[in-house]
Amino acid sequence: MASGGRLGYTRIGFANTVKFVVILFLVFIVASLGSALYFMVKDKGQGERTVRALTVRITLSVVLFVLLMLGFYFGFITGKL
């Protein structure tokens, strides 16, 4: 049976969803890093916007790492993404 339960996810469909979420997190992380660079140049290192953007980047990175580790632990992610 190709169905993955009541939700109707197939294994390939779920893998694509995981890939999409990981790529989305990476895009947000890079965007936050870019905004931190912009704020650093614009504020000449004196504003708090750079620190806030870098805090967002670190938080997103940690959340992504934890989600990946939980996915591997519970078997949602197997092998390569």
Beta strands, then each sheet from edge to edge (+ up, - down):
end
